[in-house]
Amino acid sequence: MRHLMNPLDFSAAELDELFDLAKSISEDPEKYSRVCKGKILATCFYEPSTRTRLSFESAMLRLGGEVLGFSEASSSSAAKGESVSDTIRVISCYADICAMRHPKEGAPMVAASRSGIPVINAGDGGHQHPTQTLTDLMTIRTLRGSLNNFTIGLCGDLKFGRTVHSLIEALMRYTGIRFIFISPPELKIPDYITDELNAKGIEYEEVIRLEDSIGDLDILYMTRVQRERFFNEEDYVRLKDFYVLTNEKLQLAKENMMVLHPLPRVNEISVEVDDDPRAVYFKQAQYGVYVRMALIMTLLGLEVQNA
Amino acid sequence: MLNIGQIEEGFVLDHIQAGKSMSIYKHLGLDKNEDTVAIIKNARSNKMGRKDILKVECDINTLDLDVLAYIDHNITVNVVKDGEIVDKKELVLPKEIKNVIKCHNPRCITSIEQGLPHIFVLADEKNEVYRCKYCEEKYAPKDGSDI
């Protein structure tokens, strides 16, 4: 039985198949609308994450399946002290596949080791969030036509942002990719990632100001810079505007650059940018549903002929 | 110089870093069986200045070399049979270690899930880095605890 714990669990060739399927679903959703009839997805969310949970539920409902689950630990038996191992054994009797979000890192892996059904890691603490990475890759692949040969700028909190770390690790498997890390020194990319890039001979650059590099980028991946990450207020006030994308900064960018963001956005992208065709973050949320639909079908071993 | 009698069958673990012998004694589970054990601490050594030595009289098939290799792969393991050294074992870093060290990451599932084994996987052989199988946090020993 196959699970998804980490975006690297799937080989590049397997990801290509998954993205082809997601693309096919996006082109003709009706064709896939009954493929999961009679199947149940359990969304076991031990911490609230409305967006991810609804994306999974939407994916299953659009495949003709049904959903059940809980959206916070207090409304589950975890509040009574039940272990993850016990919960998943029980859930395995109720559902055909499970998406699990848990504040403890590695919890979905423990669940997978005891589960009778496929388990998808829907985010475990600050560790992994593989379906966000699949969504990011799917968006780039669909809108650029390929996952090779581009310059990507990752901007904002590169120290604590798990979506950024997972995306970089996933992109290291493709060729001709150049990374530009745009962050304040306090939030720079961790050494273990730059060590890995150095070891693999992958080109990267670290800069502080977005304006200094935006003109070189094919893709700009924005993340939020949070006030609480700074040691003092003065540094935060000095640096925060460097990482806010405005129409003025966007004028320096290429005509075909794409702006991605894992969402939710707070103020790091001005709302005026939303109308620019280069802003693709809402399309990204749509691709997130298609890629989760493809993932559910793949892990359940379903093909459209079964519909 | 302190003299300890020779053993008939078992192991002599030599070149243990001074002060580590009690930890090895514990992790090999020697406190839980009735084997005869001699622990020599702070013995003089030309190579190391000071070293510890452990002599264990036991069945030679019972020693967990993986645990030993994790603790210190520079330890010399002499296998003794009929009072003679018959073999010297080379220690290699184990790919995986189970229930020897504990994950200190408070966000790791091992901090709350009962009965879950603490498993560490060798992530970087050159720098001897182990990472928790569940949360992938690098193992960093806390002062005075673990090994």
Interface residues (C-beta under 8 A of the other chain):
Chain A: S83 V84 S85 H102 P103 K104 E105 G106 A107 M109 V110 D124 G125 G126 H127
Chain B: N105 R107 C108 I109 T110 S111 I112 E113 Q114 G115 L116 C132 K133 Y134 C135 E136 E137
